[in-house]
Amino acid sequence: MDHSEENKSKPDGGIDPEELTKLFEKLKLNKFQFCPYCQSAVEYIWVHGHYQCPKCKNVVISCCGES
């Protein structure tokens, strides 16, 4: 089975090249942070007075300094 055409359309084997370009642009603008719990590169979201990871839902920056 030849996967050469699949590798041409997706250079890393799984992410669309356009999506990869968008991710690199966000990284250049420092929009991503690494979650200390799940280690994902994400944009934290503001929920009820604190920031949380959108992937694992853990509080990463509390309004009171607690985590």
Secondary structure, DSSP 8 states (H G I E B T S, - for coil): ---HHHHHH-TTSSS-HHHHHHHHHHHHTT--EE-TTT--EE--EEETTEEE-TTT--EEE-TTS--
